Amino acid sequence: MSEGERIAKWLARAGRASRRDAERLIAEGRVRLNNAPVTHPATFVAAGDLVQVDGAIIDPPERARLWRYHKPPGLVTTHRDPQGRPTVFEKLPSILPRVVSVGRLDLTSEGLLLLTNDGALARKLELPATGWLRRYRVRVHGNVDEHALGALARGLTIDGVRYGPIDAGLDSRRGENAWLSVSLREGRNREVRRVMAHLGLSVTRLIRIAYGPFQLGALPRGAIEEVPARVLRDQLPREGRVINK
């Protein structure tokens, strides 16, 4: 008989927090299991157990669900912003369960943002080992050197930070403005903007058009659409398998 599931993972799947944040909640003494304080993240939760965070009862995890969201510029991808800026999660329909994002898009970036009710799934899809390609359309200002763009395929180091291979190509140019297609697998924080700045280019618009097999397509700005369960099941990466899409 199964002894259950580790509570940090259980809380992540319930959408309450990432596994790392769940471990922090446990360390701070804010989690209780069957009315007793949880002192270790390896504590197991079984069917029928009562889990509370800050006194609030946490519903058991539902099946993993995934949504495509067309993030507009001007929203931050966080549940609470210390600066009081509007967030992605404030703009979502109230009928949605609590969701977390798969990766992030910064304040001025736009395009495809994947959202899920399962924190463990979000973490899995963010990992570089998953091998999912992130594709962007990028408008830049400056002198585009196509040879320098091609050299990004070998990866580069900026201020001591190593970035993996990036596939970048020139789509169109008009004066000092140009549109580029950029694809990468790691998706480090502000990676595209930092790499473009390293090449002497200023990013004036950044649109994510695909995350792995999931496309932005014709989804209107600000709209959200659930990925059918069958499609999600078919597209989830299996152990040892890389999605080259």
N, C-alpha and C positions, 0 to 999 in steps of 0.2 A: 504494500500500500504506500502511496506517495506521502511524504511527510509535509507536503505543501510547497510554498514558494518563499524565497527570501523576501523579507519585508521591504527592503529598499527597491527591489525589482517590482514587487507587487504595487508599491506606491507609484512607481514610474509608469507601470502599465495602466494604473487607474487615472493617470493624467494629473496627479497631485503635484508631482515634482520630477525633475530628472533624477536618475539614480544617485548622482553625486549630491544633489541638493537634499534628497531623501536621507542620505547618510549624515548630512549636516544637521537636519532636523532631529534625527535620532541622537546625535552627539549633544545637542542642546536640550535633550530631555522633553521634547515636544510631542513625542509619539507614544501612544499607549496601545497595548494589545490585550484585549479582554480585561480592560481596566487596570492593567499593570504596566508600569513604565518599561519601554523597550530600551535596552542598554547596549545592544549590539546589532549591526546591520545584517548579521547572519541569522537572526531570529526568523523562524519560519511561520508563515500564515497558512492556515488550512481552511477549507470550506466551512462557512458558518462562523468564523472568528470575527470579533468586533475590533476594528481598527479606528483609532481616533488621532487626529492631528490638531493640536491647540484646542482640544475639547470637541471638535467637530467630527462627526462620524463620516468616514470615507466609504462610499459605495464600492463594492467589488468591481474590478476591471470588467468592462464590456469587451466584446470582440474588437480587434484593432480596426480602426476606420481611418481613411485618408481623404483629404480634400485638396483640390487645386484652388488657389486664391490668387487673383490678380491684384497684387499690392500696388496702390498708388504711391507716388512720391509724397513726402511730408509726414509719413508715419514711421515710428520706431518699432522694431520687432522685439518688444519686451512687454511683460505684463504690467510693470510699474516703471515709470520714468521719473528719476529724481528731479529732472528739470521741468516736469509738468507738460511735456510735449505729448500730442495725441499718439496713441498706440494702435497697432494692428488689431489687438484683441478688443479694444473698445468699439471698433467699427464693425465687428462681426455680428451676424444675426443672433438674437438672444436665445433662439431655439437650439443652437449648437451646444454640445457638451463642452466641458472645459478642454481646451486643446493646447498643444504646444507646437512650436514651429520646427520644421526640419531645416536646420541651419538658419541663417538670417539674411536679410537685405537691409542695408543701412538707410538712414533717413531719406536721402535723396534718390536712392535706387528704387526701381520699380520692376514689375513683371511677376513671374511665377514664384509663389511661395507655397510650399507644401505644409499642410497642417494635419496633425493627428491627435487622437485622444489617448494614444499609447506612447508614453515617454520612452520606453525601452525601444520601441520601433523607431522613434525619431533618432535616438542615439545610433542605432544600427545603420540607418540610411545616411547619417552624416559622416560616418567613418570613411577615410580614404580607402581602406581595405575593401569597401563595398565596390569600389571601382566605377561608380556612376559619374558620367560626364555632365558637367554644368555648362550650358551654352548661353552666351550673351550677345546682344547687339550693343555696340558701344560707339557713341559719338564723341569724337575728340577734337580738340583745337590745337593746332600746331603743325609742324612739319613732319609728316609720316615717312619714316625710312623703312621701306619694305624689307630690306635686308635685315635690319634690327628686329623687325617683327618675326621674320623667319627664324632668327637665332633663339627666340624664346622657346622653341621646341627642345632645346638642350637644357632648359631650366636656367636659373640665375640666382645670385645671392645679392641681397640689398640690405645694407646696414647689419650684416651678420645673420640675416634671416634667409634660409634657403627655400626657394620656391621651385616646385616641380615643373615638368614640361608643360608649356602652354602653346596651344595651336591658335595663332592669330593671323588674320589676313585682311587686306584692304578690300572693302566692297565698293566704295565710291568716294570721290573727293571733289570738293567744291571750294576753291580758294584755300583758306587755312583750316577749313572744317572737313572732317572725313567720318565715314561710318566704317567700323571694323566688325568682323565676326571673331569672337574669342571663345575658346573652349578650354576647360581645365578640369582636373579631377579632385584636387585638394580643397579648394575654396576657403583659403585662410581669410582672416578678417581683413576686409578692404584690399584684397589681393590685386584685383584688376586695377583699381585706382593707383595703388602704389607702384605697380609694374609700369603703368602708362606714364606716371610722373617720372619714373626712372628713365624713360625714353624721351622725356621732354614734352610730353603730351598732357594736356588738361582734359579730364573727362567732364563733358557737359551733359551727358545723358547715359544711363546704364540700365539696360532692360534684360532681365533674365528670361530667356525664351524656352528653356528646357532644363529639367533636373532628371538625369537618367532617362528612363523611357517616358516620363510624363512631360507633356508639352503645354505651353501657354495657349497656343492656338488662337482661336477667336474669342476666348473668354474676355468679356468686357472689363474695363478697369473697375475695381471695387467689387467684382462679382466673385462668388464662391460656388464650387460644384464638387459634389462627392464623387470619388473614384469608385466605380462599382466593385463590390466585394470580390467577384470573380477575377476582374482585371488586377486588383491589388494582389490577390493570391498568386496569379500567374507571373506577376512582375517582381515579386519580392526576391531578393538575392538569396541563393542557397549557399551553403558552406562551400568555399573553394571555387565559387563561380563568379565571374566578373561580367557585369552588364556593359557591353560596349555600344551604348545607344546615346 
